[in-house]
Amino acid sequence: MKIIGPDQVYFGVDDLNACRTFLTDYGLRENAPGYFEALDGTGCQILKRDDPSLPEALPTATLLRKTVYGCVDQNTVEEIAAELEKDREVKRLEDGSIEAKDDAGFVLGFQVTIRRDIKLVAERVNSPGAEPARLENDVAADPNGEALPRTLSHVVYFVPDVEKAEAFYVNRLKFVETDRFIQAGPFLRPGACRDHHTLFLIHTPPHMQGLEHIAFHMQGPTDLMLAGSRMVQKGYESFWGPGRHQLGSNWFWYFNSPLATHFEFDADMDLHDDNWVSRHVDLNAANSQLFLFENREKWSPGPPPEG
């Protein structure tokens, strides 16, 4: 099935203004009421918790209401509909998309992807022994750089039954396991995506079921660090990072948010094809990150204090 990855995530929230401020500060642009997008058009929709257009909420504290996956074409949407109609209700919406629940109770949507084709430069690094990526007088450190999220990267679910949830995505939607934390769950990528993962499942008790975090890809580590530093300066609480993950290799920096989930900046994620062999490792600090930094206030060397 030619599923690319998450296009949109819907939330039902209590404080629209706080969420709007957070998402704008995070770097997303509100291009329609309540819809905040990355540079390629993927993004987050926030509505009041009691908005009748939202699917029903999970019986937990999560504010997630729906994850919409982008597909290569309408034929893929119809293929998914035919598969899921075998054993569950599939709603057909006016825009041609479909809606159904997965086996863990999360509401999913499937549509022809809304992703815009964006032509942007990669982060350029000068490395000894290689041709320069930046020539003379091309300065890399720009304190005024935009550092904006480019595309929706992945979502992470807390699920009470990992085996059941995984079987749905692998057997019904043809996701592929790329790696696994033995005590937590699998990293999964869909058929039309090379990213290490667009979905990660973590085993938790039933009362914790929901969205653990959502992530957006940045240009590279420099933009990630710049965007994260700006979030700290604006008073947002850093949850984890900055650092670099071991599985997936992506740089990361997570922040607490008023949407009852963490928002991650990520950069430089591994790409895989069908020749990749999944690694199964224990969930521990060594396997969770290659290295981890702690943000602190800026510092400058200077003369020693007098006296």
N, C-alpha and C positions, 0 to 999 in steps of 0.2 A: 504494500500500500504506500502510495507516494505522499506520506505526511511529512511536512517540513519541520514543524515545531510549533510552540505556542505563539499565536498571533496577539491574543488579548486575554487579560484576566479581569473578571468582574468582581467588584466588592460591594457589599451593602454595609454602609457605615453610619455612625451616629453624628460625627462632627465633620461635615463636608468642608468647612473652612480650614480646619487643621490638616485634613488630608490633602486639600488643594495646595496649601502652602508647602507641605512636605514634598509632594510630587514635583512641584515647580522648583524647589530648592535642590532636589535630587537631579534635576536637569531635563525633565520631561516637559513638553510643550502642550498646553491645553488648546487643541485645535477645534474642539466642539465642546459644548457644555458637559463637563465631567469626564471628558476623554483626554488622557494625557499620553502623548506619543513620543517615542524615540525618533531618531532621524529617518528610519525606514518605514515609519507608520505603525509599527507594533506598539502596544502599550497597555494602559490600565484604564478601566471605566469605573468611576465611583458614582454610586447612587445612594440615596437614603435607604436605611435598613428596611423600611417598610414599603419601598417602591414596588408596585404591583407587577412591573415588568421583569423583576428579578426572579430567578428560580428559587425554590424553597431553600432555607438555610439548613445546614447540618445541625444536629442537636448538641453542638459544642460551642466554644467561645470564638471559633474562627469566623472572620468576616468574609472569607472567600465564598463566592456564589457560583462561579462558572469559569472554566478554562476553555478557551476557544483555540483549536489547532488549525493552522493553515495548511492547506493541501495544494498540490501542484495544479490540479484541474478539477472540474465538476465531476468527471468520471470517477475520480478517487472518492469524492464525497458520496456519490451514489453507491460505490463499492462498499464503503463503510456502513451506509444505511442498510444495504441488503444483508450484510453480515450481522449487524446488531439487531435487526428486526426479527431474527430467528428466535430470540428469547427475551426481548424487552421492548418497551415503547420507544419509538423514535419520532420526535416531533420535527416536522418540516416547516421552516420559517419562511417568511415572504421573500427574504433576500437570497434564497437558494441554499442557505445553510441548514444543518440539522442539529438536533440536541438530544442527548441521551445520558443516562447515568452509567458510570463504570461499576465494577463489582464491589467497590468499597463505598459507593454512595455519592461520589463526587459527580457533579454535573459537568458534562463536556459538550462543547460545540465543535463542529467541523465545517469549514468553509474554504472556498478558493482563497488562497492567501491574499492578504491586503498589503503584504510587504512591497515597498517600493524598491526599485533597483537603484542603489546609491553608489556613486563612484567617488570614493574618498581615499585619501592617502593613508598608508600604514605608518606606524611609528618608525622613524628612521634612526638606526643605531650605527655608530662607527665602531667597528671591531678590528683590532690588530690582526693582520694577516688576510683581511678581506678588503674588497674594494669599498671605499668610503660610501656610506649611504647619504651623508650630508657633506657637501663640499665646503670650500672656504667661505667663511662669513655667514653660513647658514646655522643660526643659533637654535639650539634645541630647547633651552629653558625659557619658557615664555609664561610669566606669571599671569598674563591676561588671556591665556589660551581658553577656548570655549569648554573643552573637556566635557562633551555631551554624550549621553548614552546613544549607541548606534542602533542596537536591535535587542529585542527581548531574547534572552538566552535560554533560561530554564526555570522550572518550578520544582519545588521539593515538598512532598506530601508526608505528613504523619499519618500512618495507617495502622489499624489494629491487627490486620491479617496480611502480612507482606506476601505470603505465597499466593493467596487468592488474588490480591491486587496485581501482582506481577504476572500471573497467568493470563489475566485479562489483556494486559498491554502486549504481551509477547504472543499469545495464541490468537487473539482476536484482531489486534491492530498491527501485528508484525513488528513491534519494537524489538531491538536487539540489545542484549546485555553487553556492556563494555567493561565494567568492573563491578566488584561487590565488596562491601564491608560485611563480613560474616555475621556480626552481631546486629547489624542494622538492616541492610537491604541492598538492592541493585541500583546501579546507574544504567539508564536506558536511553537509547537513541532511536528515532523512527527511521523509516526506510529511505526518505529523501533528504536526509541530513547527515553530515559527516562530523558534527560536533560530538565530543566525548559523551555528552548527555544533554538531553532537554528535560529529563525527568529523573528524579532520585526519590526512592521510596524508603522511609525510615519506620521501623516497627516501634509503636508506642501503645500505651493503654487506650481503650476506646474513648475515654473522656478527653483525650488530647488530639483526636483526629482533626486534621485541618491543613492549612498551608504553613509550612515552616519558614520558607523564604522564596522570594522571587528575585531573579538576577537579570541584569542587562549587560551586554558586551560593550566595553569601551575600546577606544583606538588601541591602547596598549598600556603598559604599566605606568608610564608617566601621567597619562590622562587619569588613570585610576587613582593614583596618589594625589593628584591635584584636586580632583572632584571630591575625594574623601576628606582631604584637608579642609576644603571649603565647607563641607557639612559640619565638621567639628567646630570650625570658627563660627558657624551659625547657631551653635548650641545643641546639635543633635548628638545623641549618645552612640558612640561606637560600640558595637556588640562583639565583633571579632575581626581582627586584622589591624593593619594590612599584613598580608602574607602571600604565600603561594602554596596551593594545594598539591598534595602528592599524586592522587588519582585525578586525572584530567589536566594536571599541570597549570590550571588557570590561577592567575593572580586573583586575590579577593580582598574585599573590605565590606563588612556587613554593618548595617545601622538599624537600630530600633525605629519603629514608625508608628504613627497613630492608626495604621490599618491593621493592627494586631498581628503583624508578621514582620519579618526582617526583610530589608531590601539590600541586595548585594550589588556592588560594582564588580565585574569580572573582566579579565583580559587574557589573551593569548592562551586559549583553551586548545588542547590536543584535538586533532582530527583523526578519524578512523575509517577504515573500509571493512569489508567482510572478511578480510584475512586476519584481522586483529583477534588475539586470544585473551579473553577476560582474565583479569587477576582477581583472586579471592584473598583478601587480607583481613587481619583483625582490626577492629575499630579501636584505635588508640591514638595518642597525640603524635607519635612518630609517623604513623601512616596517614594522619589527617592533614598534615601540612609539611612541606619541605622546609620552610622556615616561617617564622612569625615575628612581626615587629610590634612595637608599642608606640603609638603616636604621642608626641610631646611638643611643648611649645618650642618655637624656633629659638635658636641660640646663635650667638656670634662670638668668635674669639676676640680677645682684646687684651689690653695691658692688665697686669695684676693689680688688685686694689692697693691703694696707698696705705702705708703703715704696716 
